Amino acid sequence: MAFGKSNLNVSRLLNELKKANKDMGDVVKNIEQITSQTKLISLNSAIEAARAGEAGRGFSIVANEIKKLAEKSTEANKKSNALVANIQEKANEVIAVRTADVAFDVIDKIDRNLFERNCDVQAWATFGSIKKALEEPGPENYERATKLMKNILDIYEVYHNLLLLNIQGDVVAAAGDQELVGVNRGESQWFKVIKQEQKVYVTDMYYSEDLGKYTISYACPVRNDHGEMIGVFITFFNWEFIYDIIENAKIGENGKIYVINKEGVVIGSNNHSDILKENLNHLKAVQVVTKGEEYGYTIEKDKSGKMHLFGYAHTKGYNAYRGKHWSVIVSEPIE
């Protein structure tokens, strides 16, 4: 699903629909007030007619007709209220489906982006100068690997850094910060996992102390011609590119988008202060989607007690990239 000008108009029209619903409800309330006043006039008229006796008989007939009119108006108001409630419900459902569609589109774009990153690391781990730096360690081969990695970093603007490590976990080449060369990362979780499982490992989103930024890492075994693991090639994705996807999604003026991990922790949002600080597990929408329900919406209260529509979508991965059990939540307030 591609978002363009037409979808921007959809967002505007949905906001106008919410306002029209509220205005319609206000009109019905005004009619109810008029009906109440009519009933009161009818009652007062009947009282005055009774006091006037024979002289007020004609006035009594008018009062009775006013009463009948008020009763018909009351009945009409009941039907109007039911109709307005039904229209509001359907309007909310339209907006809710829209939020779920946006959530699906956002997680799909993220999956496709991260699938490409998954392919990158596997391809680069097979390059000759990368393998040679580990098979024949030495300054000359390290320099060639470093030059290649710097070129990759310059061309692919979506990475903070690339590292090459030997089988002991020592960094032997870096595309970015050269102070990391010689540092041992053998105790890192990703290094232990990849050494044990001997396949590509993707971290969750986290804050890197080395980078001073948010990232996810893609680590891939580097193998010699006999298929033996001789080291690890790892990339550090620039999380800012996920913000671009989030901020380009078309939602209402007061709407919010959250990317959450499998624990319900916010790892991406149009409010950056929520990241790795906010947990949305209190929402039914999050409880449902983190259990694997792929797509849908709920209508429920947020933490402040205000009613919201929450559209949600769970990662399906893309091709060989199976995802990290992330989900996207899109919220729209209900007036």
N, C-alpha and C positions, 0 to 999 in steps of 0.2 A: 504494500500500500504506500503510494508516494503522496506526500503532502505538498500542496501548492496553494495557489490563490483561492481555489474553490473551497478548500478545507478551512482556510482562514475565514471565509464567508460563513461556513457551517458553524464555526465557533461563535461568530458574532450573532448569527440567527438563534443559536441555542440560548445565548444570554438574553436576547430579546424575548424568546419564548418563556424563559423563567420570569421575566418582568411582566409579560402579558398575563401569565398565570396569577401572579400576585395581584395585579390590577383587577382581574376578573373576580378574585376572591373579595377584594375591597368593595366592588360594586354590589355583590350579593349581600355583604354585611350592611351596606347602606339601605338596600331594599328591605332587609330585616328590620332595620331601625324605623323605616317608614311604616312598615306593617304594624310594628308595636305601637307607634303613635296613632295609627288608624284605629287599632283596637281600643286604645285609651279614649279616643274621640267618640267612638261608638258607645262605650260604656258610660261616658259622661252625658252623652246625648240621651241615652235611655233613662238615666237618673233624672235629668231635667224634664223629660217628657212625662215621667211618672208624677213628678211634683206638680206639673201644670194640669194634670187631670185631663178632662175632656178637651180643653183648649190645646193640649199638647199631643193629641192623637196623631195628627199629620206628621208632627216632628218625630213621633215614635216610629212611624213607618220608615222615615228617612234613616233613623238610627239603626233600625233592623237591617236595612239594605247595606249600610256601612259595615255592619257586623259581618254580613254574608261576604262582602267584598274582602274584608280582612281575612276571613277564613280561607277564601279561595287564594288570596295572596300568600298565606302561610303554607298552604299545600304546594303552591307553585315554587315557593322558596325551598321547600324540602327537596323537590325534584331538581331545582337549580343547584342546590348544594351538592347533591349526589352527582350531578353532571359535572360540576366544577371539580369535585374531588377525583372523579374518573379521569377528566382531562389532565389534571395535575399529575395523577399517577402515571398516565401514559407518557406525559412530557418528561417526567423523571426517568422513566424507563428508556426513552429515546436518548436522553443525556447520559444515562448509566451505560447503555450499550456503546455509546460514543467513547466514554472514558475507557471501557474495556478494549475497544479497537485501538485507541491511542497506546494503551499499555502493551498490547500485542505488537504494534508497530515498533515501539521503542525497544522491547526485548529482542525482537527479530533483527533490528539494525545492529544492536550490540553483539548478538551472536555471530552475525556475518562478519563484523569487524574483527572479533576475537578469533574466529575461524582462520582468517588470513594471518593473524599473528601466530597461530598454531602451526600454520604451514611454513611461515618464515623461518622459525627456529629449526625446524627439521631439515629444511633445504640448506641453511647456512652451516649446519653441523657436518655436512658432507663435503664442504669445499676443501680442495687440496691443501691450501696453505694452513687451514685450521687443523686438519689431521696431522700435517707434517710437524707443526709446532709441538704436538704431543708425542709423536712417534720419534722425532729427532730433536729433543729439546735443546735450545741454545739461543743466544742473543739474535742471530741472523733470522732464524725461523720465527722467533717471537716478534721481531720487528715486522716481518712480512704479514703475519697474522694481524698484528695491531693496525697496520696500514689498511688492510682489507676491511677490518671492522670499523675503522674510522670512516671509510668511504660509505659503508652501509649505513652508518648512523647519519651521515650527511644527506644521503638520498632518501632514506626512510625517516621522515620527521616525527614519527609516532613513538619513538623510543627515547628514554632517558639515557640508557647505557646498554652496552653488551659486554659480557665477560666470557673469557675462556679459562677453564680450570683443568688442572691435571687430575689424575685418579685419586690423589691424596687430598684434593680440595684446595690446592694452592692456586691463586689467580696468576696466570702466566701472561695474559694479555687483556687489555681493556680498550674499548672504543672511546670512552669518556675519561672520567677521573683516573689519572695514572697513579694516584696515591694508593689505589686498591691493588695494584700489582704487587704480588708477594704476600698479600693477606690470605690467611687460610679460612675457608668457609666450609670446612669439612663437618662442622657441627651444626650447620644450618639444616632446618627441617627438609627443605627441598633437595638438598644434596643427599641426605640420608635416604629419602624416599626414592629418588631416581637411581641411586646405587643399588638399592634393594630390588626395585621393580624393573629396572633396566628399560624404561620407556619414558616418553615425554610426560612431564609433570607440570601442571598449571597451578599456581598458588591462588588463594583467594585474594581479593583486594586488601592491601595493607599499607601502613605508613612506613616507608623505608628511612631508617636513621641515616644510612649512607647518602641517600639522595636528598633527604629533607622534604620528600614529596610522597604523594599517594601513587601506588603502582600495583600491577600484577606481573608476576614473573613467569616466563616460559623456559623451562629447562629441558634440554634434550641430550641424550647420551651421544658422545662422539665415538665412533667405532673405527677400528682398523679394517684392513681388507679381509680379515678373517672373521669379522663380526664381533670382535671382542671390544668391550667398553674400555676406552683409554682416557676418557675425560668427560667434561660437561660443557656445553655451550648454553649460556643463559641470557635472556633478553629481559629488559625492564620497560614495560609499556607505560606510556605517558597517559595517565588517567584523565587529563584535561580533554582528550578527544571524546571521552564518554559524556562529559559535560556538554560538548557541542551537540551531540545527539539529543540529549535531554532538553536543552534550551531551544532547539529548533522544532520541537513537537508543539503542535497547536492545541492549546488548552485555554480555558476561560481565564479571565483576568485574575481571579482569586484561586485558580486551580493550582495543584501541586503534583509533582512527579517524584516518585521515590524508586530507586533501585535498591533491593534488599538482598542480603545473602540468605543462606538456608536457615540461619538462626533468627531471621527477622530484623537484623541490624541494618540500618541505612548505610549503603556504600556509595550512593549517588543520589543527588537531589538538585532541584533548581534553587534550593537554599543550602549553600555549601556548609553552613555551620552545623547542619544535622549529621554530617558524615562521620561514621564510626562513633557517634554519640547517642543517636536516637534509635530506640528499639520499638518496632510497631506491632509486637506480638499481642498487644491488647485488642487489636482489631480483628474482627471475625474474618474479614477479607484476607488478612495475612495468615491467620490460622489455617484457612482453607487452601490458599495457594502454596504455602510451604509444605503442605502434605502432598502436593503434586497435581492438584486440580489445575488444568492448563489455562482456563479462560473463564471470565465471568465478572459479576459485580455484586456488591452488597449495598444496602442503604442503612446506615448506622451512625451512631454518635462518635465524635472524636473525643480526645481527652478533655476538651473544654466543655463537652456536653452539647455541642452544636451538631445538627444533622448534616451528613455528607453522603454523597455517592462515591463509592470506591470501586473503580474498575481495576481488574487485576489480570495478569498473564504470567505464566511460568515458562522458563526457558525450555525450548525444544532442542537446543543445540543447532548445529548446522554441519551437514556432511559428517566428516570424521570428528569434528569438535563436538563433544557431548554436553558442554556447558558445565557450570559449577552449582547447579540447583538454585540459581538466582531467580528473582521475580521482579516485576515492575508493578507498582501501585500508582494509580492516578486518582486524585481526589478532587471533587467539585462540591462546593457548599450548596446546600438547598436553602433558598430564601424562606 
